[in-house]
């Protein structure tokens, strides 16, 4: 029954992504000149996409949702792959706020809160440092976008341009989407209203499906997670990375995996250094959602965005884990933890600036 429910929720998730993509395509066709102006601005100012990704993900509390939206937009042809890359980076930063909010549950006791916040700050530091390295490489050389285009040609699903083998999933997803579109076209005449209603419905279905997927799989994984991590991490950090990857692929949310680490580190069950490889694996595992979203579309445009997400987190893992000296996110997390024990108001200043004030100011300045 749980397997059936999981499959049904994944199908609903794909329907929601396709519905949002069709709505975005309808809006851009209706307001073609305005959209071209916006996308040209995004192309000239990648920081707009970065700030927008941070802010939207911090508000929606789900990088899976925002990266799936990016997949839908690129697959529908409404934005270019290069414009979506900073947005995906911003989504990775924005999702860090979830575990930070979880850590606030320990704010009453100074030392415990310091340990809890260090676990949540790992996610902040990993994504911010990775973006600081990869965004200039993307702007100057197209590192992520060009590599994604190169790799997509080797996948069985396509040749890098039009897709190779027949995939029944897009046809299956199209049926409920076409039905919804038929109903709205029959009742309404204004394309803008139809597109907005499609987007609202898509987001409702998207969040419902993600919540049900995570809730369903968390029931199976939560009771065994602590025992499994303790047994494995004592032996090998790379096994811990594998655990984080597998658990997150099943749960479909890196936020849940990293949030589960917070109380373990806070209570002293796990040291920060032991939690780190799980977080790195979780960041790679969460990319499965964008890959699933890309399956809702024929061709490989959406798949390229999903590969950008994979490459971003994989590159971060290669940068900040194999060489012990380069595990800088741990040092950054310990520094933020130390500051939080001095005065907990600095935590709120950090969260407000990183996830809301700086992105909003950036949108105002660059757009």
N, C-alpha and C positions, 0 to 999 in steps of 0.2 A: 504493500500500500504506500509506504514512504517512497519507494522507487518510482511508482506511478505518479505520485504527487510531485516529486522532484521533476520528472519529465514534463508534466503538464505546466508547471511554473516556468521552466526553461522555455517552453513553446510560447507561453504568454509574454515572457520577457522579449523574445524575438519579434513577436507581433507588435509590441509596444515600440520597439526600436524602429521597425519598418514604418509604422504609422507616423512616428515623429519625423522620419526622413521624408515621407511623402508630404507631410504638412509643411516642412521647411522648404521643400521644392516648390510647392504651391505658392507660398509666401514670396519666395524670391522671384518667381515668374510674374507675380502680381506687382511687386515693387522692384523691378529689375534694376532700374537706374540707381535707386537708393542702396540696394544691396551691393552693387558693383562698387559704389563709393566706399562702403564699409569694408569690403574685402580688400580693396586697394589700400585702405588705411591700415588694415591688419598686416598686409604684406610689407608695408613700409615701417610699421611699428610692431615688432613681435612682442613687445612688452604689454601691448593691449591684450593679446591672447593669453599671455602669462597671468596678468592681473585678473582677467575675467575668469580663467580657470580656477585660480585660488579662491576668489570670492564666491563663485557659484557652488563650488564643492564644499566650502565652509558652511554655506547656507543649507545646502541639500544633504550634507553629511554623508556623501557617497561619491567616491571617485569612479566607481563602477557606472553610476548613472551618467556622469559628465563625460567620461571617455566613450561611453556608448552613444551619447549624443554626437560627439565628434565623429565617430564611425558613420553614423547615419547621415550627417551633413556632407562628409566627403563622398560617401557612396552615392548620395543623391546628386552630386556634382555642384552643390551650392557653395562650397569653399574648396580651396586647393589644399593638398597634403601639407605643403610648407606652412600654411597658415594654421593648421591644426596642431602642429608639433608644440609650439609654446603653450597652447591651451591644454594639451595633455600633461605637459610639465607642471603647469599650474594646478591641475587636478590632483597630481601626486602630492604637491605641497598642501593643498587645501584639506585633503583627507586626514592629515595629521592631527587636526583639531579634535577628532573624536576621542582618541586615547588621552589627550590632554584634559578633556572634560571628565573622563572617567577618573583620572588621577585626582581631580578636585574633591572626590569623595573621601579622600584621606587628609584633607586640609586641616583637620582639627589637631593632629599630632605632628609636630615639626619634623622629627627624624623620619617617621613613616612616610610623611608627605614628600620629603626630599627623595627617598628611594622610589616612591611611586612616580613622581614627576620626572625622575631621570629615565625611567622606562618609557614614558610617553614622549619625552624630548628626543629619544633616539630616532623616532620616526621623523620629527621635524628636521633634525640635523642631517639625516641620510638624504632626504629629498631636497633640502635647500642646497647642500653641498654638491649633490649630483647635478642639480640645475645650474649651479654656478659654473660648473666645468663644461657641461654639455650644451648649454644655450649659446655661448660664444662659438663653439664648434659648429653648431647648426646654422647660426647666422652667417658665419664666414665660409663654411665648406659644405653645408647641407648634410652633415654627418648622419643624422638619424633618418631624414627623408630619403636621401640617396641610397643608404644601406637597406632601408625597408623596400624600396623599389627593386633593388638588386635581388634581395632574398626571396621576394614574393614569386619571382619567376621559377624558383626551384620547388615550390609547393605543388602538390598534386592537384590542388583546386584550380590552378590557372597557369597562364604563361607569362603573367606580369602585365597583360593588357586586357584580354577579353574573357579569360576563364577557359579551362580545357575540358573537363569532364562534366556530364550533366549531373546536377545536384537537385534532388526533389524538394529539398527544404525551402528554398525561396518560393517555389510554387505553392507549397502548403501554407507558408506564412502569408502569401498574397491573398489567399481566399478570404480570411476574416477581415483583412485590411480593405480589400475591395468592397466587401459587404458594408462596412462602416462608411466608407466613402460614398457608396450608392445611397444609403439612407440619408446622409447629410446633404448630398446633391439634390435629393428628392424634396427635402424639406426647406432648404435654404438656397439662396441665389448668390449671396456675396461671398466671393472667394476668401476674403480676409477672415470673415466670421467662421467659415468652414475650417480654415487652416488653424485658427486659434482653438476651436473646439477639438480638433484632431490632436493638437499638441497637449491640451489639458488632459484629454482622455488617455493619450499615450503616457504622460507622466504618471497619472494615477495607476495605470496598469503596470508601468515599469517599477514603481516603488512597491506596489503590492506584491508583484512577483519576486522582487529581490528580498523583501521582508519574509515572505513565505519560504523561499529557498533557504535563507540563513536560519530561520527558526526551525525548519524541518531537520536540517543537517546538524545544527547545534545541539539538538536533543541527543543525537547519536554520538557526537564527539566530545561534548563538554565534560561528561563524567569521567572520561578516560584520559583527558588531555594532560592533566598534571602528572599523573603516574607515568605516562609515556615520555613526557619531556624530561623528567628527572632521571629516568633510566637511560635515555639515549644521550643526553647532553653531557653526562659525566664521562662519556667515552670519546665522543668526537663531535666537534663543532659543525662539521659538514653534514653529519647525520641530523643535527638540529636544524640546519638549513633545509634539508630535505623534508623534515617533519613540518616546518613552517610552510613550505611550498605545497605539500600534499593536503594539509589541513585547510589551507586557504582556498585551494582549488575546489575542495568539497563544500566548504561553507560559503564560498563565493564572496568573501569580504575580508580584506586585510585588516579593516578596522576592528572586526571582532577578534581576530587572532592577536593583534597587538594590544587590544583592550584587555584581553584575558591575561596578558603578560604583566599588566600593571599591578594587580593585587598580589601576584606571585613574587614580583620583585619587592613590592612594599612590605610583604610579610617576611622577607628574607629567604623564602623557599628557593628563589633563583637569584644568582648574582647578575649584575648588569651585563657582564661579559658573556654569560651563558644565554641571556635573553637575546643578545644581538644577532647571532646567526639565525634564530627563528624569525626575527623581524625581516632580515634580508631575504630569507626564503619566502616569507609571506608577501613581500613586495613583488616577487617574481610570480608567485602563485595567483595573485589577484588579476594578472593580465589575461587569465582565461576568460574573464567576462567580456572583454572587448573582442577576443577571438570568436566567442559565441555570437556576439552581436554582428560581427562581420559575415557570419554564415547566413544571415537573413537576406543578404543582397547577392545577386549574381555578379560575376566579375571580381576584380581584386582591388578596387579602389578603397573600399572599406577595410579590407584585409591589410592594406598598407598601413593604415592608422593603427590597427591592432598590433602590428609588428613594431611600430614606433614605440608603443607602450611597453612591449616586451624588451626591446633594445634599450630603452631608457633604464628600466630597473635592472636588467642584466649588466649593463655597463656600470651602473652604480655598485652592483655586487662585486664586479671585477676590480673596481677602483678602491673600494673601502673595506674589503674583507680578506683576500688571500694573504696579503703582507701585513703582519701584526702592527708595524709602525704606521701603516696607512689607515688604521681603524679610527680615523679622526671623528666620526660621529659619536663614538663613545666618549671621547674627550669633551666634545661640545655638549653632550648631554650631561656629563658630570659638572661642567661649568654652570649650565643653567640650573641644575639641581642645587649647587652651592649657593647661587644667587637667590633661589627660592627659599632656602633656609634662613637667609639673612632677613628677608622681608617677603611675605607672600604676595604683596601688592605687585611686585615685579613680574609675577606670573601673569597676572591679568593685563599688565601693560604689554608684555610680550605677545600674548594671544590677540589682544585688540589691535596692535600694530601690524603683526605679520599677516593675520587672516582677514582684517577688515579695513583698517585705516590706510595702510600702504597700498593695497589693491585698488581701493576707491580713489585715492589720490592719483595713482598711476593711470587709471581709466580716464580721469578728468584731464590729466596733463597730456597723455599721448593720443587720446581719441579726438 
